[in-house]
Amino acid sequence: MSTNAWTPRGLRAPEAALYIGVGKSKFFELVAAGKLPKAKKIDGCVVWDRLALDAAFDTLGEESSSENPWDSLCA
């Protein structure tokens, strides 16, 4: 049985990247591009809100879903 039966709300960068399913460099790239939320600073601690990550993750990849891949062939 795990000693940590709950998921923390605030995640440090390595855990936040793992939570999203990408490496740290890709995670920071997505944050810099505004596709994932910025961190919150709690005193000297930098954490990402797990619920904000969930909301942002729900929209990842959707901006290209409205484009028709056949349009580029007809241009």
N, CA, C, O and CB atoms as a CASP TS submission, in Angstrom:
PFRMAT TS
TARGET T0000
AUTHOR 0000-0000-0000
METHOD Language model
MODEL 1
PARENT N/A
ATOM      1  N   MET     1       0.842  -1.186   0.000  1.00  0.00           N
ATOM      2  CA  MET     1       0.000   0.000   0.000  1.00  0.00           C
ATOM      3  C   MET     1       0.884   1.245   0.000  1.00  0.00           C
ATOM      4  O   MET     1       1.872   1.317   0.731  1.00  0.00           O
ATOM      5  CB  MET     1      -0.956   0.000   1.221  1.00  0.00           C
ATOM      6  N   SER     2       0.525   2.204  -0.811  1.00  0.00           N
ATOM      7  CA  SER     2       1.279   3.443  -0.916  1.00  0.00           C
ATOM      8  C   SER     2       1.093   4.293   0.334  1.00  0.00           C
ATOM      9  O   SER     2       0.013   4.331   0.922  1.00  0.00           O
ATOM     10  CB  SER     2       0.853   4.225  -2.159  1.00  0.00           C
ATOM     11  N   THR     3       2.166   4.975   0.729  1.00  0.00           N
ATOM     12  CA  THR     3       2.054   5.875   1.872  1.00  0.00           C
ATOM     13  C   THR     3       1.414   7.192   1.469  1.00  0.00           C
ATOM     14  O   THR     3       0.975   7.951   2.333  1.00  0.00           O
ATOM     15  CB  THR     3       3.425   6.127   2.491  1.00  0.00           C
ATOM     16  N   ASN     4       1.351   7.479   0.166  1.00  0.00           N
ATOM     17  CA  ASN     4       0.751   8.706  -0.332  1.00  0.00           C
ATOM     18  C   ASN     4      -0.485   8.337  -1.144  1.00  0.00           C
ATOM     19  O   ASN     4      -0.394   8.124  -2.353  1.00  0.00           O
ATOM     20  CB  ASN     4       1.767   9.528  -1.190  1.00  0.00           C
ATOM     21  N   ALA     5      -1.635   8.260  -0.488  1.00  0.00           N
ATOM     22  CA  ALA     5      -2.867   7.839  -1.139  1.00  0.00           C
ATOM     23  C   ALA     5      -3.607   8.998  -1.799  1.00  0.00           C
ATOM     24  O   ALA     5      -4.695   8.795  -2.339  1.00  0.00           O
ATOM     25  CB  ALA     5      -3.768   7.166  -0.138  1.00  0.00           C
ATOM     26  N   TRP     6      -3.054  10.195  -1.772  1.00  0.00           N
ATOM     27  CA  TRP     6      -3.701  11.362  -2.361  1.00  0.00           C
ATOM     28  C   TRP     6      -2.758  12.009  -3.361  1.00  0.00           C
ATOM     29  O   TRP     6      -1.541  11.847  -3.279  1.00  0.00           O
ATOM     30  CB  TRP     6      -4.119  12.376  -1.270  1.00  0.00           C
ATOM     31  N   THR     7      -3.318  12.725  -4.282  1.00  0.00           N
ATOM     32  CA  THR     7      -2.534  13.445  -5.281  1.00  0.00           C
ATOM     33  C   THR     7      -2.419  14.895  -4.847  1.00  0.00           C
ATOM     34  O   THR     7      -3.438  15.547  -4.622  1.00  0.00           O
ATOM     35  CB  THR     7      -3.177  13.335  -6.696  1.00  0.00           C
ATOM     36  N   PRO     8      -1.206  15.418  -4.723  1.00  0.00           N
ATOM     37  CA  PRO     8      -1.059  16.820  -4.301  1.00  0.00           C
ATOM     38  C   PRO     8      -1.617  17.778  -5.345  1.00  0.00           C
ATOM     39  O   PRO     8      -1.591  17.492  -6.542  1.00  0.00           O
ATOM     40  CB  PRO     8       0.415  17.145  -4.036  1.00  0.00           C
ATOM     41  N   ARG     9      -2.115  18.899  -4.889  1.00  0.00           N
ATOM     42  CA  ARG     9      -2.646  19.921  -5.791  1.00  0.00           C
ATOM     43  C   ARG     9      -1.524  20.668  -6.489  1.00  0.00           C
ATOM     44  O   ARG     9      -1.620  20.953  -7.683  1.00  0.00           O
ATOM     45  CB  ARG     9      -3.531  20.903  -5.026  1.00  0.00           C
ATOM     46  N   GLY    10      -0.456  20.992  -5.758  1.00  0.00           N
ATOM     47  CA  GLY    10       0.679  21.703  -6.321  1.00  0.00           C
ATOM     48  C   GLY    10       1.778  20.731  -6.713  1.00  0.00           C
ATOM     49  O   GLY    10       2.165  19.875  -5.918  1.00  0.00           O
ATOM     50  N   LEU    11       2.281  20.860  -7.935  1.00  0.00           N
ATOM     51  CA  LEU    11       3.316  19.962  -8.434  1.00  0.00           C
ATOM     52  C   LEU    11       4.560  20.747  -8.810  1.00  0.00           C
ATOM     53  O   LEU    11       4.462  21.792  -9.454  1.00  0.00           O
ATOM     54  CB  LEU    11       2.806  19.163  -9.638  1.00  0.00           C
ATOM     55  N   ARG    12       5.723  20.258  -8.416  1.00  0.00           N
ATOM     56  CA  ARG    12       6.990  20.842  -8.859  1.00  0.00           C
ATOM     57  C   ARG    12       7.181  20.492 -10.330  1.00  0.00           C
ATOM     58  O   ARG    12       6.483  19.622 -10.852  1.00  0.00           O
ATOM     59  CB  ARG    12       8.198  20.326  -7.992  1.00  0.00           C
ATOM     60  N   ALA    13       8.109  21.152 -11.000  1.00  0.00           N
ATOM     61  CA  ALA    13       8.304  20.983 -12.447  1.00  0.00           C
ATOM     62  C   ALA    13       8.475  19.523 -12.876  1.00  0.00           C
ATOM     63  O   ALA    13       7.799  19.102 -13.814  1.00  0.00           O
ATOM     64  CB  ALA    13       9.510  21.772 -12.889  1.00  0.00           C
ATOM     65  N   PRO    14       9.347  18.726 -12.236  1.00  0.00           N
ATOM     66  CA  PRO    14       9.493  17.337 -12.702  1.00  0.00           C
ATOM     67  C   PRO    14       8.193  16.533 -12.590  1.00  0.00           C
ATOM     68  O   PRO    14       7.870  15.742 -13.476  1.00  0.00           O
ATOM     69  CB  PRO    14      10.589  16.640 -11.907  1.00  0.00           C
ATOM     70  N   GLU    15       7.453  16.739 -11.497  1.00  0.00           N
ATOM     71  CA  GLU    15       6.196  16.028 -11.305  1.00  0.00           C
ATOM     72  C   GLU    15       5.121  16.535 -12.259  1.00  0.00           C
ATOM     73  O   GLU    15       4.321  15.749 -12.767  1.00  0.00           O
ATOM     74  CB  GLU    15       5.725  16.168  -9.863  1.00  0.00           C
ATOM     75  N   ALA    16       5.098  17.844 -12.505  1.00  0.00           N
ATOM     76  CA  ALA    16       4.118  18.419 -13.429  1.00  0.00           C
ATOM     77  C   ALA    16       4.348  17.907 -14.845  1.00  0.00           C
ATOM     78  O   ALA    16       3.396  17.578 -15.552  1.00  0.00           O
ATOM     79  CB  ALA    16       4.187  19.955 -13.402  1.00  0.00           C
ATOM     80  N   ALA    17       5.606  17.840 -15.257  1.00  0.00           N
ATOM     81  CA  ALA    17       5.919  17.308 -16.592  1.00  0.00           C
ATOM     82  C   ALA    17       5.505  15.848 -16.691  1.00  0.00           C
ATOM     83  O   ALA    17       4.920  15.437 -17.693  1.00  0.00           O
ATOM     84  CB  ALA    17       7.425  17.455 -16.901  1.00  0.00           C
ATOM     85  N   LEU    18       5.800  15.068 -15.668  1.00  0.00           N
ATOM     86  CA  LEU    18       5.420  13.662 -15.639  1.00  0.00           C
ATOM     87  C   LEU    18       3.906  13.516 -15.651  1.00  0.00           C
ATOM     88  O   LEU    18       3.372  12.634 -16.323  1.00  0.00           O
ATOM     89  CB  LEU    18       6.011  12.970 -14.408  1.00  0.00           C
ATOM     90  N   TYR    19       3.216  14.370 -14.916  1.00  0.00           N
ATOM     91  CA  TYR    19       1.755  14.352 -14.851  1.00  0.00           C
ATOM     92  C   TYR    19       1.147  14.579 -16.237  1.00  0.00           C
ATOM     93  O   TYR    19       0.176  13.920 -16.610  1.00  0.00           O
ATOM     94  CB  TYR    19       1.249  15.421 -13.866  1.00  0.00           C
ATOM     95  N   ILE    20       1.727  15.523 -17.000  1.00  0.00           N
ATOM     96  CA  ILE    20       1.248  15.807 -18.353  1.00  0.00           C
ATOM     97  C   ILE    20       1.672  14.706 -19.327  1.00  0.00           C
ATOM     98  O   ILE    20       0.982  14.435 -20.309  1.00  0.00           O
ATOM     99  CB  ILE    20       1.775  17.170 -18.832  1.00  0.00           C
ATOM    100  N   GLY    21       2.813  14.079 -19.045  1.00  0.00           N
ATOM    101  CA  GLY    21       3.279  12.989 -19.908  1.00  0.00           C
ATOM    102  C   GLY    21       4.383  13.393 -20.862  1.00  0.00           C
ATOM    103  O   GLY    21       4.574  12.761 -21.901  1.00  0.00           O
ATOM    104  N   VAL    22       5.116  14.450 -20.515  1.00  0.00           N
ATOM    105  CA  VAL    22       6.219  14.915 -21.360  1.00  0.00           C
ATOM    106  C   VAL    22       7.466  15.100 -20.503  1.00  0.00           C
ATOM    107  O   VAL    22       7.395  15.050 -19.275  1.00  0.00           O
ATOM    108  CB  VAL    22       5.847  16.245 -22.086  1.00  0.00           C
ATOM    109  N   GLY    23       8.594  15.312 -21.144  1.00  0.00           N
ATOM    110  CA  GLY    23       9.830  15.614 -20.429  1.00  0.00           C
ATOM    111  C   GLY    23       9.837  17.050 -19.947  1.00  0.00           C
ATOM    112  O   GLY    23       8.998  17.859 -20.346  1.00  0.00           O
ATOM    113  N   LYS    24      10.808  17.364 -19.070  1.00  0.00           N
ATOM    114  CA  LYS    24      10.874  18.711 -18.506  1.00  0.00           C
ATOM    115  C   LYS    24      11.089  19.784 -19.558  1.00  0.00           C
ATOM    116  O   LYS    24      10.475  20.849 -19.490  1.00  0.00           O
ATOM    117  CB  LYS    24      11.975  18.785 -17.489  1.00  0.00           C
ATOM    118  N   SER    25      11.962  19.518 -20.542  1.00  0.00           N
ATOM    119  CA  SER    25      12.216  20.560 -21.549  1.00  0.00           C
ATOM    120  C   SER    25      10.970  20.825 -22.392  1.00  0.00           C
ATOM    121  O   SER    25      10.685  21.977 -22.717  1.00  0.00           O
ATOM    122  CB  SER    25      13.390  20.152 -22.462  1.00  0.00           C
ATOM    123  N   LYS    26      10.229  19.787 -22.747  1.00  0.00           N
ATOM    124  CA  LYS    26       8.986  19.975 -23.511  1.00  0.00           C
ATOM    125  C   LYS    26       7.946  20.680 -22.645  1.00  0.00           C
ATOM    126  O   LYS    26       7.189  21.518 -23.134  1.00  0.00           O
ATOM    127  CB  LYS    26       8.434  18.610 -24.017  1.00  0.00           C
ATOM    128  N   PHE    27       7.914  20.339 -21.369  1.00  0.00           N
ATOM    129  CA  PHE    27       6.988  20.979 -20.442  1.00  0.00           C
ATOM    130  C   PHE    27       7.236  22.485 -20.397  1.00  0.00           C
ATOM    131  O   PHE    27       6.305  23.279 -20.528  1.00  0.00           O
ATOM    132  CB  PHE    27       7.125  20.370 -19.034  1.00  0.00           C
ATOM    133  N   PHE    28       8.505  22.874 -20.211  1.00  0.00           N
ATOM    134  CA  PHE    28       8.838  24.302 -20.172  1.00  0.00           C
ATOM    135  C   PHE    28       8.574  24.984 -21.517  1.00  0.00           C
ATOM    136  O   PHE    28       8.206  26.158 -21.551  1.00  0.00           O
ATOM    137  CB  PHE    28      10.305  24.490 -19.775  1.00  0.00           C
ATOM    138  N   GLU    29       8.755  24.269 -22.607  1.00  0.00           N
ATOM    139  CA  GLU    29       8.446  24.811 -23.935  1.00  0.00           C
ATOM    140  C   GLU    29       6.950  25.109 -24.044  1.00  0.00           C
ATOM    141  O   GLU    29       6.565  26.154 -24.568  1.00  0.00           O
ATOM    142  CB  GLU    29       8.884  23.820 -25.050  1.00  0.00           C
ATOM    143  N   LEU    30       6.111  24.208 -23.559  1.00  0.00           N
ATOM    144  CA  LEU    30       4.658  24.403 -23.602  1.00  0.00           C
ATOM    145  C   LEU    30       4.225  25.542 -22.685  1.00  0.00           C
ATOM    146  O   LEU    30       3.300  26.284 -23.013  1.00  0.00           O
ATOM    147  CB  LEU    30       3.934  23.111 -23.208  1.00  0.00           C
ATOM    148  N   VAL    31       4.884  25.684 -21.545  1.00  0.00           N
ATOM    149  CA  VAL    31       4.579  26.793 -20.634  1.00  0.00           C
ATOM    150  C   VAL    31       4.961  28.118 -21.296  1.00  0.00           C
ATOM    151  O   VAL    31       4.189  29.076 -21.262  1.00  0.00           O
ATOM    152  CB  VAL    31       5.331  26.622 -19.276  1.00  0.00           C
ATOM    153  N   ALA    32       6.162  28.173 -21.903  1.00  0.00           N
ATOM    154  CA  ALA    32       6.635  29.399 -22.557  1.00  0.00           C
ATOM    155  C   ALA    32       5.730  29.791 -23.723  1.00  0.00           C
ATOM    156  O   ALA    32       5.548  30.977 -23.999  1.00  0.00           O
ATOM    157  CB  ALA    32       8.077  29.217 -23.054  1.00  0.00           C
ATOM    158  N   ALA    33       5.163  28.797 -24.405  1.00  0.00           N
ATOM    159  CA  ALA    33       4.277  29.064 -25.548  1.00  0.00           C
ATOM    160  C   ALA    33       2.860  29.426 -25.104  1.00  0.00           C
ATOM    161  O   ALA    33       2.013  29.754 -25.935  1.00  0.00           O
ATOM    162  CB  ALA    33       4.230  27.847 -26.472  1.00  0.00           C
ATOM    163  N   GLY    34       2.601  29.366 -23.796  1.00  0.00           N
ATOM    164  CA  GLY    34       1.276  29.692 -23.293  1.00  0.00           C
ATOM    165  C   GLY    34       0.273  28.563 -23.438  1.00  0.00           C
ATOM    166  O   GLY    34      -0.923  28.770 -23.234  1.00  0.00           O
ATOM    167  N   LYS    35       0.740  27.377 -23.787  1.00  0.00           N
ATOM    168  CA  LYS    35      -0.162  26.233 -23.936  1.00  0.00           C
ATOM    169  C   LYS    35      -0.430  25.536 -22.605  1.00  0.00           C
ATOM    170  O   LYS    35      -1.420  24.820 -22.460  1.00  0.00           O
ATOM    171  CB  LYS    35       0.418  25.237 -24.928  1.00  0.00           C
ATOM    172  N   LEU    36       0.449  25.748 -21.649  1.00  0.00           N
ATOM    173  CA  LEU    36       0.260  25.270 -20.287  1.00  0.00           C
ATOM    174  C   LEU    36       0.379  26.475 -19.366  1.00  0.00           C
ATOM    175  O   LEU    36       1.052  27.448 -19.705  1.00  0.00           O
ATOM    176  CB  LEU    36       1.301  24.150 -19.911  1.00  0.00           C
ATOM    177  N   PRO    37      -0.266  26.422 -18.202  1.00  0.00           N
ATOM    178  CA  PRO    37      -0.246  27.585 -17.302  1.00  0.00           C
ATOM    179  C   PRO    37       1.126  27.828 -16.697  1.00  0.00           C
ATOM    180  O   PRO    37       1.961  26.929 -16.599  1.00  0.00           O
ATOM    181  CB  PRO    37      -1.259  27.401 -16.191  1.00  0.00           C
ATOM    182  N   LYS    38       1.327  29.073 -16.297  1.00  0.00           N
ATOM    183  CA  LYS    38       2.556  29.432 -15.579  1.00  0.00           C
ATOM    184  C   LYS    38       2.467  28.905 -14.150  1.00  0.00           C
ATOM    185  O   LYS    38       1.389  28.598 -13.641  1.00  0.00           O
ATOM    186  CB  LYS    38       2.783  30.980 -15.585  1.00  0.00           C
ATOM    187  N   ALA    39       3.614  28.813 -13.534  1.00  0.00           N
ATOM    188  CA  ALA    39       3.688  28.326 -12.153  1.00  0.00           C
ATOM    189  C   ALA    39       3.172  29.368 -11.183  1.00  0.00           C
ATOM    190  O   ALA    39       3.090  30.555 -11.497  1.00  0.00           O
ATOM    191  CB  ALA    39       5.123  27.944 -11.792  1.00  0.00           C
ATOM    192  N   LYS    40       2.830  28.900 -10.009  1.00  0.00           N
ATOM    193  CA  LYS    40       2.497  29.769  -8.885  1.00  0.00           C
ATOM    194  C   LYS    40       3.689  29.769  -7.949  1.00  0.00           C
ATOM    195  O   LYS    40       4.333  28.739  -7.751  1.00  0.00           O
ATOM    196  CB  LYS    40       1.189  29.300  -8.148  1.00  0.00           C
ATOM    197  N   LYS    41       3.980  30.921  -7.376  1.00  0.00           N
ATOM    198  CA  LYS    41       5.072  31.007  -6.408  1.00  0.00           C
ATOM    199  C   LYS    41       4.477  31.108  -5.019  1.00  0.00           C
ATOM    200  O   LYS    41       3.718  32.029  -4.718  1.00  0.00           O
ATOM    201  CB  LYS    41       6.002  32.221  -6.704  1.00  0.00           C
ATOM    202  N   ILE    42       4.828  30.155  -4.182  1.00  0.00           N
ATOM    203  CA  ILE    42       4.382  30.140  -2.798  1.00  0.00           C
ATOM    204  C   ILE    42       5.636  30.313  -1.955  1.00  0.00           C
ATOM    205  O   ILE    42       6.400  29.370  -1.750  1.00  0.00           O
ATOM    206  CB  ILE    42       3.597  28.806  -2.434  1.00  0.00           C
ATOM    207  N   ASP    43       5.835  31.534  -1.469  1.00  0.00           N
ATOM    208  CA  ASP    43       7.092  31.913  -0.827  1.00  0.00           C
ATOM    209  C   ASP    43       8.218  31.621  -1.824  1.00  0.00           C
ATOM    210  O   ASP    43       8.226  32.215  -2.902  1.00  0.00           O
ATOM    211  CB  ASP    43       7.309  31.134   0.539  1.00  0.00           C
ATOM    212  N   GLY    44       9.138  30.760  -1.524  1.00  0.00           N
ATOM    213  CA  GLY    44      10.232  30.445  -2.446  1.00  0.00           C
ATOM    214  C   GLY    44       9.988  29.196  -3.275  1.00  0.00           C
ATOM    215  O   GLY    44      10.867  28.766  -4.022  1.00  0.00           O
ATOM    216  N   CYS    45       8.814  28.614  -3.154  1.00  0.00           N
ATOM    217  CA  CYS    45       8.510  27.354  -3.827  1.00  0.00           C
ATOM    218  C   CYS    45       7.715  27.614  -5.112  1.00  0.00           C
ATOM    219  O   CYS    45       6.729  28.352  -5.097  1.00  0.00           O
ATOM    220  CB  CYS    45       7.722  26.414  -2.884  1.00  0.00           C
ATOM    221  N   VAL    46       8.143  27.012  -6.209  1.00  0.00           N
ATOM    222  CA  VAL    46       7.473  27.174  -7.501  1.00  0.00           C
ATOM    223  C   VAL    46       6.712  25.891  -7.802  1.00  0.00           C
ATOM    224  O   VAL    46       7.300  24.814  -7.900  1.00  0.00           O
ATOM    225  CB  VAL    46       8.498  27.504  -8.646  1.00  0.00           C
ATOM    226  N   VAL    47       5.387  26.019  -7.948  1.00  0.00           N
ATOM    227  CA  VAL    47       4.542  24.849  -8.194  1.00  0.00           C
ATOM    228  C   VAL    47       3.507  25.146  -9.277  1.00  0.00           C
ATOM    229  O   VAL    47       3.132  26.296  -9.506  1.00  0.00           O
ATOM    230  CB  VAL    47       3.840  24.409  -6.896  1.00  0.00           C
ATOM    231  N   TRP    48       3.067  24.099  -9.924  1.00  0.00           N
ATOM    232  CA  TRP    48       1.999  24.187 -10.908  1.00  0.00           C
ATOM    233  C   TRP    48       0.745  23.600 -10.305  1.00  0.00           C
ATOM    234  O   TRP    48       0.789  22.559  -9.648  1.00  0.00           O
ATOM    235  CB  TRP    48       2.377  23.461 -12.223  1.00  0.00           C
ATOM    236  N   ASP    49      -0.370  24.264 -10.527  1.00  0.00           N
ATOM    237  CA  ASP    49      -1.670  23.818 -10.036  1.00  0.00           C
ATOM    238  C   ASP    49      -2.137  22.643 -10.901  1.00  0.00           C
ATOM    239  O   ASP    49      -2.311  22.785 -12.111  1.00  0.00           O
ATOM    240  CB  ASP    49      -2.716  24.988 -10.058  1.00  0.00           C
ATOM    241  N   ARG    50      -2.335  21.499 -10.277  1.00  0.00           N
ATOM    242  CA  ARG    50      -2.739  20.300 -11.003  1.00  0.00           C
ATOM    243  C   ARG    50      -4.064  20.507 -11.741  1.00  0.00           C
ATOM    244  O   ARG    50      -4.227  20.010 -12.856  1.00  0.00           O
ATOM    245  CB  ARG    50      -2.856  19.120 -10.042  1.00  0.00           C
ATOM    246  N   LEU    51      -5.010  21.231 -11.139  1.00  0.00           N
ATOM    247  CA  LEU    51      -6.298  21.454 -11.785  1.00  0.00           C
ATOM    248  C   LEU    51      -6.162  22.371 -13.008  1.00  0.00           C
ATOM    249  O   LEU    51      -6.854  22.183 -14.009  1.00  0.00           O
ATOM    250  CB  LEU    51      -7.289  22.054 -10.785  1.00  0.00           C
ATOM    251  N   ALA    52      -5.273  23.358 -12.921  1.00  0.00           N
ATOM    252  CA  ALA    52      -5.014  24.229 -14.073  1.00  0.00           C
ATOM    253  C   ALA    52      -4.336  23.441 -15.187  1.00  0.00           C
ATOM    254  O   ALA    52      -4.607  23.665 -16.366  1.00  0.00           O
ATOM    255  CB  ALA    52      -4.139  25.437 -13.662  1.00  0.00           C
ATOM    256  N   LEU    53      -3.452  22.517 -14.810  1.00  0.00           N
ATOM    257  CA  LEU    53      -2.819  21.647 -15.812  1.00  0.00           C
ATOM    258  C   LEU    53      -3.865  20.772 -16.499  1.00  0.00           C
ATOM    259  O   LEU    53      -3.817  20.573 -17.713  1.00  0.00           O
ATOM    260  CB  LEU    53      -1.733  20.760 -15.156  1.00  0.00           C
ATOM    261  N   ASP    54      -4.812  20.252 -15.715  1.00  0.00           N
ATOM    262  CA  ASP    54      -5.885  19.441 -16.297  1.00  0.00           C
ATOM    263  C   ASP    54      -6.681  20.240 -17.328  1.00  0.00           C
ATOM    264  O   ASP    54      -6.947  19.758 -18.429  1.00  0.00           O
ATOM    265  CB  ASP    54      -6.822  18.922 -15.194  1.00  0.00           C
ATOM    266  N   ALA    55      -7.054  21.459 -16.963  1.00  0.00           N
ATOM    267  CA  ALA    55      -7.848  22.299 -17.868  1.00  0.00           C
ATOM    268  C   ALA    55      -7.067  22.616 -19.142  1.00  0.00           C
ATOM    269  O   ALA    55      -7.622  22.561 -20.240  1.00  0.00           O
ATOM    270  CB  ALA    55      -8.265  23.606 -17.164  1.00  0.00           C
ATOM    271  N   ALA    56      -5.786  22.946 -19.000  1.00  0.00           N
ATOM    272  CA  ALA    56      -4.968  23.257 -20.178  1.00  0.00           C
ATOM    273  C   ALA    56      -4.755  22.016 -21.031  1.00  0.00           C
ATOM    274  O   ALA    56      -4.764  22.096 -22.260  1.00  0.00           O
ATOM    275  CB  ALA    56      -3.612  23.845 -19.755  1.00  0.00           C
ATOM    276  N   PHE    57      -4.565  20.878 -20.392  1.00  0.00           N
ATOM    277  CA  PHE    57      -4.340  19.634 -21.130  1.00  0.00           C
ATOM    278  C   PHE    57      -5.555  19.284 -21.974  1.00  0.00           C
ATOM    279  O   PHE    57      -5.415  18.742 -23.070  1.00  0.00           O
ATOM    280  CB  PHE    57      -4.018  18.483 -20.166  1.00  0.00           C
ATOM    281  N   ASP    58      -6.749  19.591 -21.471  1.00  0.00           N
ATOM    282  CA  ASP    58      -7.973  19.307 -22.218  1.00  0.00           C
ATOM    283  C   ASP    58      -8.004  20.027 -23.557  1.00  0.00           C
ATOM    284  O   ASP    58      -8.649  19.551 -24.492  1.00  0.00           O
ATOM    285  CB  ASP    58      -9.186  19.699 -21.399  1.00  0.00           C
ATOM    286  N   THR    59      -7.320  21.164 -23.673  1.00  0.00           N
ATOM    287  CA  THR    59      -7.355  21.936 -24.917  1.00  0.00           C
ATOM    288  C   THR    59      -6.129  21.714 -25.799  1.00  0.00           C
ATOM    289  O   THR    59      -6.100  22.189 -26.934  1.00  0.00           O
ATOM    290  CB  THR    59      -7.479  23.401 -24.598  1.00  0.00           C
ATOM    291  N   LEU    60      -5.105  20.996 -25.296  1.00  0.00           N
ATOM    292  CA  LEU    60      -3.893  20.773 -26.101  1.00  0.00           C
ATOM    293  C   LEU    60      -4.224  20.021 -27.379  1.00  0.00           C
ATOM    294  O   LEU    60      -4.969  19.042 -27.357  1.00  0.00           O
ATOM    295  CB  LEU    60      -2.839  19.995 -25.294  1.00  0.00           C
ATOM    296  N   GLY    61      -3.674  20.477 -28.481  1.00  0.00           N
ATOM    297  CA  GLY    61      -3.856  19.805 -29.759  1.00  0.00           C
ATOM    298  C   GLY    61      -5.153  20.133 -30.461  1.00  0.00           C
ATOM    299  O   GLY    61      -5.359  19.709 -31.598  1.00  0.00           O
ATOM    300  N   GLU    62      -6.033  20.877 -29.817  1.00  0.00           N
ATOM    301  CA  GLU    62      -7.323  21.170 -30.428  1.00  0.00           C
ATOM    302  C   GLU    62      -7.268  22.287 -31.451  1.00  0.00           C
ATOM    303  O   GLU    62      -8.136  22.370 -32.320  1.00  0.00           O
ATOM    304  CB  GLU    62      -8.308  21.522 -29.372  1.00  0.00           C
ATOM    305  N   GLU    63      -6.248  23.161 -31.364  1.00  0.00           N
ATOM    306  CA  GLU    63      -6.209  24.275 -32.310  1.00  0.00           C
ATOM    307  C   GLU    63      -6.006  23.797 -33.739  1.00  0.00           C
ATOM    308  O   GLU    63      -6.425  24.476 -34.677  1.00  0.00           O
ATOM    309  CB  GLU    63      -5.106  25.247 -31.932  1.00  0.00           C
ATOM    310  N   SER    64      -5.368  22.637 -33.927  1.00  0.00           N
ATOM    311  CA  SER    64      -5.152  22.137 -35.278  1.00  0.00           C
ATOM    312  C   SER    64      -6.296  21.245 -35.742  1.00  0.00           C
ATOM    313  O   SER    64      -6.356  20.886 -36.918  1.00  0.00           O
ATOM    314  CB  SER    64      -3.846  21.376 -35.348  1.00  0.00           C
ATOM    315  N   SER    65      -7.219  20.877 -34.826  1.00  0.00           N
ATOM    316  CA  SER    65      -8.297  19.967 -35.196  1.00  0.00           C
ATOM    317  C   SER    65      -9.299  20.615 -36.150  1.00  0.00           C
ATOM    318  O   SER    65     -10.018  19.902 -36.849  1.00  0.00           O
ATOM    319  CB  SER    65      -9.012  19.482 -33.953  1.00  0.00           C
ATOM    320  N   SER    66      -9.365  21.962 -36.196  1.00  0.00           N
ATOM    321  CA  SER    66     -10.308  22.629 -37.084  1.00  0.00           C
ATOM    322  C   SER    66      -9.757  22.751 -38.507  1.00  0.00           C
ATOM    323  O   SER    66     -10.504  23.063 -39.435  1.00  0.00           O
ATOM    324  CB  SER    66     -10.652  24.009 -36.538  1.00  0.00           C
ATOM    325  N   GLU    67      -8.463  22.508 -38.681  1.00  0.00           N
ATOM    326  CA  GLU    67      -7.870  22.587 -40.006  1.00  0.00           C
ATOM    327  C   GLU    67      -8.099  21.290 -40.763  1.00  0.00           C
ATOM    328  O   GLU    67      -7.967  20.200 -40.206  1.00  0.00           O
ATOM    329  CB  GLU    67      -6.373  22.894 -39.911  1.00  0.00           C
ATOM    330  N   ASN    68      -8.434  21.415 -42.004  1.00  0.00           N
ATOM    331  CA  ASN    68      -8.644  20.250 -42.855  1.00  0.00           C
ATOM    332  C   ASN    68      -7.324  19.919 -43.542  1.00  0.00           C
ATOM    333  O   ASN    68      -6.798  20.764 -44.267  1.00  0.00           O
ATOM    334  CB  ASN    68      -9.779  20.505 -43.903  1.00  0.00           C
ATOM    335  N   PRO    69      -6.763  18.719 -43.344  1.00  0.00           N
ATOM    336  CA  PRO    69      -5.467  18.387 -43.957  1.00  0.00           C
ATOM    337  C   PRO    69      -5.504  18.381 -45.485  1.00  0.00           C
ATOM    338  O   PRO    69      -4.461  18.476 -46.131  1.00  0.00           O
ATOM    339  CB  PRO    69      -5.004  17.035 -43.467  1.00  0.00           C
ATOM    340  N   TRP    70      -6.686  18.272 -46.055  1.00  0.00           N
ATOM    341  CA  TRP    70      -6.805  18.258 -47.527  1.00  0.00           C
ATOM    342  C   TRP    70      -6.724  19.652 -48.115  1.00  0.00           C
ATOM    343  O   TRP    70      -6.464  19.798 -49.310  1.00  0.00           O
ATOM    344  CB  TRP    70      -8.116  17.607 -47.950  1.00  0.00           C
ATOM    345  N   ASP    71      -6.943  20.692 -47.299  1.00  0.00           N
ATOM    346  CA  ASP    71      -6.894  22.070 -47.787  1.00  0.00           C
ATOM    347  C   ASP    71      -5.550  22.416 -48.392  1.00  0.00           C
ATOM    348  O   ASP    71      -5.499  23.124 -49.398  1.00  0.00           O
ATOM    349  CB  ASP    71      -7.205  23.031 -46.668  1.00  0.00           C
ATOM    350  N   SER    72      -4.468  21.944 -47.815  1.00  0.00           N
ATOM    351  CA  SER    72      -3.130  22.265 -48.334  1.00  0.00           C
ATOM    352  C   SER    72      -2.884  21.624 -49.696  1.00  0.00           C
ATOM    353  O   SER    72      -2.068  22.123 -50.471  1.00  0.00           O
ATOM    354  CB  SER    72      -2.055  21.806 -47.346  1.00  0.00           C
ATOM    355  N   LEU    73      -3.562  20.550 -49.995  1.00  0.00           N
ATOM    356  CA  LEU    73      -3.409  19.901 -51.301  1.00  0.00           C
ATOM    357  C   LEU    73      -4.161  20.629 -52.405  1.00  0.00           C
ATOM    358  O   LEU    73      -3.788  20.543 -53.575  1.00  0.00           O
ATOM    359  CB  LEU    73      -3.887  18.467 -51.225  1.00  0.00           C
ATOM    360  N   CYS    74      -5.201  21.332 -52.042  1.00  0.00           N
ATOM    361  CA  CYS    74      -6.028  22.023 -53.028  1.00  0.00           C
ATOM    362  C   CYS    74      -5.564  23.446 -53.305  1.00  0.00           C
ATOM    363  O   CYS    74      -6.070  24.091 -54.223  1.00  0.00           O
ATOM    364  CB  CYS    74      -7.454  22.047 -52.566  1.00  0.00           C
ATOM    365  N   ALA    75      -4.619  23.938 -52.533  1.00  0.00           N
ATOM    366  CA  ALA    75      -4.168  25.331 -52.692  1.00  0.00           C
ATOM    367  C   ALA    75      -3.306  25.509 -53.910  1.00  0.00           C
ATOM    368  O   ALA    75      -2.848  26.618 -54.185  1.00  0.00           O
ATOM    369  CB  ALA    75      -3.407  25.785 -51.471  1.00  0.00           C
TER
END
